[in-house]
Amino acid sequence: MKVYKGLHEIKKPFYRPALTIGNFDGVHLGHQALFRRVVELAGPRKGNTVALTFEPHPMKVLRPQSPPKLISTMDHKVELIARAGIEYLIRLFFTKELAGMSAHDFVYKILHQTIGVEDVVVGYDYAFGKGRQGNISFLQAMGSKLGFKVHVISPVLVEGIVVSSSNVREYVTLGEMKKVRLLLGRYYQIRGIVKKGIRRGGPVVGFPTANLRIDKEDLCPKPGVYVVRVIHQDRSYGGVMNIGYNPTFGGQDLGAEVHIFDFEKNIYGHPIKLDFIQRLRDEKKFSGPKELAGQITKDVKAARLVLAESKDL
């Protein structure tokens, strides 16, 4: 997939393109339905498949005091969009100036003149332009004038739940990882660089761990113990992860540490990915390292059973 980091990199309109527009945070099943429709429309005429997204998330500009915590990093989002069969991704830098652009100018200057759209695929609740003046009816009217068609995708429901980024965020913060997986169509994943911790896991407790930094901006699952899949250098390992404050040792800061099964490599400074399979229990305070080690032994046993029963792992 070719990625354009701004409209200035687009030298001429695409070939008979089908396009979808959105933030695509998480690239959940609803977003995937948009991408499928784009591919279906462009395929018979061998047209280009294009997605337009914004960076940073518009709410970081419009509501900087309370921006949403993102489900996926931009790098992860790019990977997922490419996997959906999109050939070209436009990463449009979102500014107050862009937010102030009229809906008419957005359609005429960007969609029509720069991209040359023949089909536009949007979600049922799509709105755009200054003050969200551009609703679907407006987009359809512009399409009639400029010669492109508008295709509206109905809401995607899974087990009666509307698939949306806000619902994904809610279930992540509740630790409902099975529901998160239903909405995403895959496991929720976080990524990070392994940092040096206090080195208490192996020498004191008997379970060496890899530590990750959690920033305030990160969408963090509810504190507790989770079954995870750890991906390091394209190899997968089972693991059990604790997110919390480490109350047994008087911790004050939120942290994340994972014990990786059957793994003895030194990976300080290495990037790893963690897929959240299932939440096992709440974090709790133990009387000391011995009692904590006993509980971790039980957690490891339970996690191995969960991993063994997960057919896609």
KEKE-3310 file (N, C-alpha, C; in steps of 0.2 Angstrom, whole numbers, plus 5000, padded with zeros to 4 digits):
npx = (5004:5003:5007:5002:5007:5000:4990:4998:5007:5000:5000:4992:4975:4968:4966:4950:4944:4938:4933:4935:4931:4938:4942:4945:4949:4956:4952:4940:4926:4916:4923:4930:4920:4917:4929:4929:4918:4923:4933:4925:4918:4928:4934:4928:4930:4943:4948:4957:4959:4955:4959:4955:4962:4964:4976:4983:4971:4955:4949:4959:4963:4951:4946:4956:4958:4951:4954:4951:4956:4967:4963:4972:4989:4996:5004:5000:4987:4989:4995:4984:4974:4980:4980:4967:4965:4967:4974:4979:4983:4978:4985:4979:4984:4977:4971:4967:4963:4960:4949:4940:4937:4924:4910:4907:4919:4928:4923:4923:4936:4945:4940:4934:4943:4956:4957:4948:4936:4925:4917:4911:4912:4904:4900:4885:4883:4890:4898:4904:4916:4915:4908:4902:4893:4892:4882:4876:4866:4869:4882:4878:4870:4880:4888:4879:4880:4894:4897:4900:4896:4887:4889:4881:4885:4877:4875:4885:4882:4886:4881:4871:4877:4882:4895:4907:4920:4919:4912:4921:4932:4926:4924:4937:4942:4934:4940:4934:4939:4935:4923:4928:4936:4926:4921:4932:4936:4947:4961:4963:4977:4992:5007:5024:5040:5052:5056:5068:5065:5062:5068:5063:5055:5061:5072:5066:5053:5052:5048:5052:5050:5044:5044:5033:5031:5017:5008:4999:4991:4988:4976:4972:4969:4958:4965:4973:4975:4980:4978:4989:4996:5012:5021:5036:5049:5042:5039:5028:5023:5016:5009:5007:5000:5002:4993:4994:4996:5005:5003:5008:5021:5020:5018:5016:5014:5005:5008:5015:5018:5024:5025:5033:5030:5041:5053:5068:5076:5086:5078:5078:5074:5069:5056:5039:5024:5008:4994:4978:4970:4962:4954:4960:4959:4956:4969:4978:4983:4996:5003:5017:5032:5031:5018:5013:5020:5015:5002:5004:5009:4997:4990:4998:4996:4982:4982:4989:4980:4969:4976:4978:4966:4962:4959:4964:4977)
npy = (4994:5011:5026:5042:5056:5068:5080:5087:5077:5071:5070:5069:5065:5049:5033:5031:5030:5022:5027:5029:5037:5042:5041:5029:5023:5009:5001:4993:4980:4987:4997:4989:4984:4995:4996:4984:4986:4997:4990:4981:4989:4996:4985:4979:4988:4990:5000:5012:5009:5018:5026:5039:5046:5055:5064:5072:5063:5071:5076:5078:5091:5098:5096:5098:5097:5085:5073:5058:5042:5032:5018:5011:5013:5024:5017:5004:5005:5008:4996:4988:4993:4991:4977:4975:4977:4989:5000:5013:5025:5040:5051:5064:5079:5085:5100:5116:5125:5116:5110:5121:5122:5123:5112:5111:5115:5105:5094:5097:5102:5093:5079:5079:5087:5084:5070:5064:5056:5042:5034:5035:5029:5028:5028:5026:5036:5047:5063:5079:5093:5111:5113:5101:5102:5095:5083:5066:5068:5080:5076:5067:5075:5083:5074:5071:5082:5083:5070:5058:5043:5040:5029:5021:5013:5003:5002:4990:4976:4965:4952:4959:4971:4987:4990:5001:5013:5020:5010:5000:5006:5007:4994:4990:4997:4992:4979:4969:4959:4948:4953:4964:4958:4953:4965:4970:4960:4954:4951:4963:4974:4980:4989:4991:4997:4987:4990:4993:4987:4986:4974:4964:4953:4941:4938:4940:4935:4925:4924:4930:4946:4956:4973:4986:5003:5014:5027:5042:5045:5033:5020:5010:4994:4988:4988:4973:4955:4947:4935:4933:4935:4936:4944:4944:4948:4942:4930:4920:4919:4912:4921:4929:4943:4957:4972:4986:4993:4986:4983:4974:4977:4990:4999:5014:5020:5017:5002:4990:4973:4958:4941:4930:4914:4900:4907:4915:4925:4941:4955:4969:4985:4981:4980:4975:4966:4964:4954:4954:4941:4936:4941:4937:4940:4952:4964:4961:4964:4955:4946:4945:4941:4927:4922:4929:4923:4911:4913:4918:4906:4899:4908:4906:4893:4893:4902:4895:4885:4892:4897:4885:4881:4890:4891:4898:4902)
npz = (5000:4996:5004:5006:5013:5015:5004:4995:4990:4981:4964:4953:4949:4955:4947:4942:4955:4970:4986:5003:5018:5034:5052:5057:5068:5077:5067:5066:5064:5058:5051:5042:5034:5027:5019:5012:5004:4996:4989:4982:4973:4966:4959:4947:4937:4938:4945:4956:4974:4988:5004:5015:5029:5045:5053:5067:5077:5074:5086:5095:5091:5090:5103:5113:5127:5131:5123:5113:5119:5109:5100:5092:5086:5074:5065:5067:5062:5049:5044:5046:5037:5025:5025:5023:5009:5003:4992:4992:5004:5011:5022:5030:5036:5051:5055:5063:5052:5042:5049:5048:5035:5022:5019:5006:4999:5004:4997:4984:4981:4987:4986:4973:4964:4967:4971:4962:4963:4960:4966:4983:4999:5014:5032:5040:5049:5045:5044:5039:5036:5040:5056:5054:5043:5032:5028:5024:5014:5009:5003:4994:4985:4980:4974:4963:4956:4953:4948:4955:4964:4980:4993:5006:5021:5032:5050:5058:5067:5081:5090:5094:5098:5093:5082:5085:5087:5100:5107:5107:5114:5127:5131:5132:5142:5152:5153:5146:5136:5128:5122:5116:5106:5098:5092:5085:5077:5079:5091:5104:5104:5111:5109:5112:5119:5127:5144:5157:5172:5190:5192:5200:5197:5193:5202:5215:5215:5207:5194:5180:5171:5157:5156:5152:5147:5152:5145:5149:5139:5133:5128:5140:5146:5159:5176:5181:5179:5164:5151:5138:5121:5116:5104:5097:5086:5076:5080:5091:5108:5122:5137:5153:5160:5170:5174:5182:5199:5207:5221:5231:5233:5237:5226:5216:5204:5188:5179:5168:5166:5159:5160:5150:5143:5142:5138:5136:5132:5132:5131:5133:5127:5116:5103:5107:5104:5111:5112:5119:5127:5137:5152:5168:5182:5196:5201:5216:5233:5241:5254:5253:5244:5243:5244:5233:5222:5223:5219:5206:5200:5199:5190:5179:5176:5173:5162:5152:5150:5144:5133:5126:5123:5114:5097:5087:5090)
capx = (5000:5006:5004:5003:5007:4997:4988:5004:5011:4996:5002:4987:4970:4969:4962:4943:4945:4933:4936:4931:4934:4936:4947:4947:4953:4955:4950:4935:4922:4913:4928:4932:4914:4919:4935:4926:4914:4928:4936:4920:4916:4933:4937:4926:4933:4951:4950:4961:4955:4958:4956:4958:4961:4966:4982:4981:4964:4952:4947:4965:4963:4945:4945:4963:4957:4949:4955:4950:4962:4966:4963:4978:4994:4995:5008:4996:4981:4991:4995:4977:4971:4984:4978:4960:4965:4967:4980:4982:4981:4980:4985:4978:4986:4971:4973:4961:4962:4956:4942:4936:4935:4917:4909:4908:4926:4931:4921:4925:4944:4949:4937:4933:4948:4963:4957:4945:4932:4920:4912:4913:4909:4904:4896:4878:4882:4896:4897:4911:4916:4915:4902:4899:4888:4891:4879:4875:4862:4874:4887:4874:4869:4887:4889:4875:4883:4901:4898:4902:4890:4888:4887:4881:4885:4873:4878:4887:4880:4888:4878:4866:4881:4884:4902:4910:4926:4918:4911:4928:4936:4922:4925:4944:4943:4931:4943:4930:4943:4931:4919:4933:4938:4920:4920:4937:4937:4954:4962:4966:4984:4996:5014:5029:5047:5053:5061:5071:5061:5066:5071:5061:5051:5065:5076:5063:5047:5054:5045:5055:5045:5046:5041:5032:5028:5010:5007:4992:4987:4987:4970:4974:4964:4956:4970:4971:4979:4977:4981:4991:5000:5017:5024:5043:5053:5038:5037:5023:5023:5010:5011:5002:5002:4999:4992:4992:5001:5010:5002:5012:5027:5019:5019:5011:5013:5002:5013:5013:5023:5022:5029:5033:5031:5046:5057:5074:5080:5086:5075:5078:5075:5066:5049:5035:5017:5004:4987:4975:4966:4956:4956:4959:4957:4958:4975:4977:4989:4998:5007:5024:5034:5030:5011:5012:5023:5010:4996:5006:5009:4990:4989:5001:4992:4976:4983:4991:4974:4966:4979:4978:4959:4961:4961:4968:4983)
capy = (5000:5017:5030:5049:5060:5075:5081:5089:5072:5068:5074:5068:5061:5042:5030:5029:5028:5021:5030:5029:5043:5041:5041:5022:5021:5002:4997:4987:4977:4993:5000:4984:4984:5001:4994:4979:4989:5000:4985:4978:4994:4997:4979:4977:4993:4990:5007:5012:5009:5023:5028:5045:5047:5061:5064:5067:5062:5077:5078:5081:5098:5102:5096:5096:5095:5078:5069:5051:5038:5029:5010:5009:5018:5025:5012:4998:5007:5008:4989:4985:4996:4988:4971:4975:4977:4996:5002:5020:5028:5047:5053:5071:5082:5089:5107:5121:5127:5110:5110:5127:5121:5121:5105:5111:5115:5098:5089:5100:5103:5087:5073:5079:5089:5081:5063:5062:5050:5040:5031:5037:5025:5031:5025:5028:5042:5051:5070:5082:5100:5115:5112:5095:5104:5091:5076:5062:5071:5085:5073:5064:5081:5085:5068:5071:5088:5082:5064:5052:5040:5039:5022:5022:5007:5002:5000:4983:4973:4959:4950:4965:4977:4991:4990:5007:5014:5021:5004:4996:5009:5006:4987:4989:5000:4987:4973:4964:4957:4944:4958:4969:4954:4952:4971:4971:4955:4951:4953:4970:4974:4985:4989:4995:4995:4984:4995:4990:4988:4985:4968:4960:4948:4935:4936:4940:4932:4919:4924:4936:4949:4961:4979:4991:5010:5016:5034:5044:5045:5026:5016:5004:4989:4988:4984:4966:4950:4945:4930:4937:4932:4940:4944:4946:4946:4938:4924:4921:4916:4914:4924:4931:4950:4961:4979:4989:4997:4982:4984:4970:4980:4997:5003:5020:5021:5012:4999:4984:4968:4952:4935:4926:4907:4897:4912:4917:4930:4947:4959:4976:4990:4978:4981:4969:4967:4960:4953:4952:4935:4935:4944:4932:4942:4958:4964:4961:4964:4949:4947:4945:4937:4919:4922:4932:4918:4905:4915:4918:4899:4897:4912:4903:4887:4895:4905:4890:4881:4897:4897:4878:4881:4895:4887:4902:4905)
capz = (5000:4995:5009:5005:5019:5013:4998:4991:4987:4975:4958:4948:4952:4954:4941:4943:4962:4975:4991:5010:5023:5041:5057:5056:5074:5078:5061:5068:5059:5054:5046:5038:5030:5022:5015:5008:4999:4991:4985:4977:4968:4961:4956:4940:4932:4939:4948:4962:4980:4992:5010:5017:5036:5047:5058:5072:5078:5075:5093:5098:5089:5092:5110:5116:5134:5132:5117:5115:5119:5103:5100:5088:5084:5066:5061:5067:5058:5042:5043:5046:5031:5020:5025:5020:5002:5001:4988:4993:5010:5011:5029:5029:5043:5053:5058:5063:5046:5039:5052:5046:5028:5021:5016:4999:4997:5005:4992:4977:4980:4989:4984:4966:4960:4969:4971:4956:4965:4956:4972:4990:5003:5021:5037:5041:5053:5043:5043:5038:5035:5046:5060:5052:5039:5026:5030:5018:5009:5005:4999:4988:4981:4977:4969:4957:4952:4951:4944:4958:4968:4987:4995:5014:5025:5038:5056:5059:5074:5083:5096:5097:5100:5087:5081:5085:5091:5107:5111:5108:5120:5133:5133:5134:5149:5157:5153:5143:5130:5123:5118:5111:5100:5094:5088:5081:5073:5081:5098:5105:5104:5112:5107:5116:5120:5134:5147:5163:5178:5196:5192:5206:5195:5193:5208:5221:5215:5203:5187:5176:5167:5153:5158:5147:5149:5150:5146:5151:5132:5130:5130:5144:5149:5167:5179:5182:5176:5158:5147:5132:5116:5115:5098:5097:5080:5071:5084:5096:5114:5127:5143:5158:5160:5175:5173:5189:5203:5211:5228:5236:5235:5238:5220:5216:5197:5184:5175:5164:5165:5156:5160:5144:5144:5138:5134:5141:5129:5135:5126:5135:5122:5110:5103:5107:5103:5115:5110:5125:5125:5142:5159:5173:5189:5198:5204:5223:5237:5244:5261:5252:5237:5243:5242:5226:5218:5223:5214:5199:5198:5197:5184:5173:5174:5170:5156:5148:5148:5140:5126:5123:5120:5108:5091:5082:5093)
cpx = (5004:5003:5006:5002:5005:4995:4993:5007:5007:4997:4997:4981:4971:4965:4956:4943:4938:4936:4932:4935:4933:4942:4950:4951:4951:4954:4946:4931:4918:4917:4930:4926:4915:4924:4933:4922:4918:4931:4931:4918:4922:4935:4935:4929:4941:4953:4954:4956:4959:4955:4959:4956:4965:4972:4984:4973:4961:4951:4953:4966:4957:4944:4951:4963:4955:4949:4953:4956:4962:4967:4970:4982:4993:4999:5003:4990:4983:4992:4989:4973:4974:4981:4971:4960:4965:4974:4983:4979:4983:4980:4985:4979:4980:4973:4966:4958:4958:4949:4937:4934:4928:4916:4909:4915:4930:4929:4924:4933:4947:4946:4937:4940:4955:4963:4953:4940:4927:4914:4915:4909:4910:4899:4890:4878:4888:4893:4904:4910:4915:4908:4898:4893:4887:4889:4879:4871:4865:4879:4883:4872:4875:4889:4885:4877:4889:4902:4901:4896:4892:4885:4887:4881:4881:4877:4880:4886:4883:4885:4874:4870:4883:4892:4904:4916:4925:4916:4917:4932:4932:4924:4932:4945:4939:4935:4939:4933:4939:4926:4923:4935:4932:4920:4926:4938:4944:4955:4965:4973:4987:5003:5018:5036:5049:5058:5063:5067:5065:5069:5069:5057:5055:5068:5072:5057:5047:5050:5047:5050:5048:5042:5039:5029:5021:5010:5000:4988:4985:4980:4972:4968:4963:4962:4968:4976:4976:4981:4983:4995:5005:5021:5031:5047:5049:5037:5032:5024:5017:5013:5005:5005:4998:4999:4990:4997:5005:5009:5006:5018:5027:5020:5014:5010:5010:5008:5011:5019:5021:5027:5028:5035:5037:5051:5062:5079:5080:5084:5074:5079:5072:5059:5045:5028:5013:4997:4984:4969:4960:4959:4955:4956:4959:4966:4974:4983:4990:5002:5014:5025:5031:5022:5010:5015:5018:5004:4998:5007:5002:4988:4992:4998:4986:4977:4985:4985:4970:4969:4978:4971:4957:4964:4965:4974:4989)
cpy = (5006:5022:5037:5053:5068:5075:5083:5083:5069:5072:5074:5064:5054:5040:5028:5026:5027:5023:5029:5034:5041:5041:5034:5020:5014:4998:4991:4985:4982:4996:4995:4983:4989:4999:4989:4982:4993:4995:4982:4983:4995:4991:4978:4982:4994:4997:5006:5012:5013:5024:5034:5045:5053:5060:5071:5067:5069:5080:5080:5089:5101:5102:5094:5094:5088:5074:5062:5047:5033:5021:5008:5014:5019:5020:5006:4999:5006:5000:4986:4987:4992:4981:4970:4976:4984:4997:5008:5023:5036:5049:5061:5074:5086:5095:5111:5123:5122:5110:5115:5127:5120:5114:5105:5111:5108:5094:5091:5100:5097:5081:5073:5081:5085:5073:5060:5056:5049:5037:5033:5033:5028:5027:5029:5035:5048:5059:5073:5090:5104:5115:5106:5097:5099:5084:5072:5064:5076:5082:5070:5069:5083:5080:5069:5077:5086:5075:5058:5050:5039:5032:5022:5015:5007:5000:4992:4981:4967:4957:4956:4971:4981:4992:4998:5008:5016:5015:5000:4999:5007:4999:4986:4991:4996:4980:4967:4962:4953:4948:4962:4965:4954:4959:4972:4966:4952:4953:4960:4969:4980:4984:4993:4993:4992:4988:4991:4992:4988:4979:4964:4954:4941:4933:4936:4935:4925:4918:4931:4939:4954:4967:4984:4998:5011:5023:5036:5044:5038:5023:5010:5000:4990:4985:4977:4961:4947:4939:4934:4933:4937:4939:4947:4944:4941:4931:4925:4917:4917:4918:4926:4938:4953:4969:4982:4992:4993:4983:4980:4973:4988:5002:5009:5022:5015:5009:4993:4979:4961:4946:4931:4919:4905:4902:4915:4922:4937:4952:4967:4980:4987:4980:4975:4971:4962:4960:4950:4947:4935:4938:4938:4934:4949:4958:4964:4962:4958:4951:4947:4941:4930:4918:4924:4926:4912:4907:4916:4911:4897:4901:4908:4897:4888:4898:4900:4886:4886:4897:4890:4878:4886:4893:4891:4905:4900)
cpz = (5000:5000:5007:5011:5018:5006:4993:4987:4981:4969:4953:4951:4951:4949:4944:4950:4965:4981:4998:5014:5030:5046:5057:5063:5076:5072:5063:5063:5055:5049:5040:5032:5025:5017:5010:5002:4994:4986:4980:4972:4963:4957:4949:4935:4933:4942:4954:4969:4985:4998:5012:5025:5038:5053:5061:5072:5078:5081:5097:5096:5091:5099:5113:5123:5136:5126:5118:5115:5113:5104:5097:5086:5076:5062:5061:5062:5051:5040:5042:5039:5025:5019:5022:5013:4999:4998:4990:4999:5010:5019:5029:5036:5045:5057:5059:5057:5042:5042:5050:5039:5027:5018:5009:4996:4998:4999:4985:4976:4982:4985:4976:4962:4961:4968:4965:4958:4960:4961:4978:4994:5010:5025:5037:5045:5051:5042:5043:5037:5041:5049:5058:5048:5033:5028:5023:5013:5005:5001:4993:4983:4977:4972:4963:4953:4949:4947:4948:4962:4975:4989:5003:5017:5031:5044:5056:5066:5075:5090:5099:5098:5093:5087:5080:5089:5098:5111:5112:5114:5127:5136:5135:5141:5154:5158:5150:5136:5125:5119:5113:5105:5095:5089:5083:5076:5074:5088:5098:5107:5106:5110:5111:5116:5127:5137:5154:5169:5185:5197:5198:5204:5195:5199:5214:5221:5211:5196:5184:5172:5163:5155:5152:5150:5147:5151:5147:5144:5130:5132:5134:5147:5157:5170:5181:5179:5170:5155:5140:5127:5115:5108:5098:5091:5076:5074:5090:5102:5118:5133:5147:5160:5166:5173:5180:5193:5208:5218:5233:5238:5235:5232:5220:5208:5193:5179:5172:5164:5163:5157:5154:5145:5139:5134:5139:5137:5133:5129:5128:5128:5115:5109:5103:5106:5108:5113:5117:5123:5130:5148:5164:5180:5190:5201:5212:5227:5241:5250:5259:5246:5237:5241:5235:5221:5217:5218:5207:5196:5195:5191:5178:5171:5170:5163:5151:5145:5143:5133:5123:5120:5115:5102:5087:5085:5091)
residu = (MET:LYS:VAL:TYR:LYS:GLY:LEU:HIS:GLU:ILE:LYS:LYS:PRO:PHE:TYR:ARG:PRO:ALA:LEU:THR:ILE:GLY:ASN:PHE:ASP:GLY:VAL:HIS:LEU:GLY:HIS:GLN:ALA:LEU:PHE:ARG:ARG:VAL:VAL:GLU:LEU:ALA:GLY:PRO:ARG:LYS:GLY:ASN:THR:VAL:ALA:LEU:THR:PHE:GLU:PRO:HIS:PRO:MET:LYS:VAL:LEU:ARG:PRO:GLN:SER:PRO:PRO:LYS:LEU:ILE:SER:THR:MET:ASP:HIS:LYS:VAL:GLU:LEU:ILE:ALA:ARG:ALA:GLY:ILE:GLU:TYR:LEU:ILE:ARG:LEU:PHE:PHE:THR:LYS:GLU:LEU:ALA:GLY:MET:SER:ALA:HIS:ASP:PHE:VAL:TYR:LYS:ILE:LEU:HIS:GLN:THR:ILE:GLY:VAL:GLU:ASP:VAL:VAL:VAL:GLY:TYR:ASP:TYR:ALA:PHE:GLY:LYS:GLY:ARG:GLN:GLY:ASN:ILE:SER:PHE:LEU:GLN:ALA:MET:GLY:SER:LYS:LEU:GLY:PHE:LYS:VAL:HIS:VAL:ILE:SER:PRO:VAL:LEU:VAL:GLU:GLY:ILE:VAL:VAL:SER:SER:SER:ASN:VAL:ARG:GLU:TYR:VAL:THR:LEU:GLY:GLU:MET:LYS:LYS:VAL:ARG:LEU:LEU:LEU:GLY:ARG:TYR:TYR:GLN:ILE:ARG:GLY:ILE:VAL:LYS:LYS:GLY:ILE:ARG:ARG:GLY:GLY:PRO:VAL:VAL:GLY:PHE:PRO:THR:ALA:ASN:LEU:ARG:ILE:ASP:LYS:GLU:ASP:LEU:CYS:PRO:LYS:PRO:GLY:VAL:TYR:VAL:VAL:ARG:VAL:ILE:HIS:GLN:ASP:ARG:SER:TYR:GLY:GLY:VAL:MET:ASN:ILE:GLY:TYR:ASN:PRO:THR:PHE:GLY:GLY:GLN:ASP:LEU:GLY:ALA:GLU:VAL:HIS:ILE:PHE:ASP:PHE:GLU:LYS:ASN:ILE:TYR:GLY:HIS:PRO:ILE:LYS:LEU:ASP:PHE:ILE:GLN:ARG:LEU:ARG:ASP:GLU:LYS:LYS:PHE:SER:GLY:PRO:LYS:GLU:LEU:ALA:GLY:GLN:ILE:THR:LYS:ASP:VAL:LYS:ALA:ALA:ARG:LEU:VAL:LEU:ALA:GLU:SER:LYS:ASP:LEU)
# end
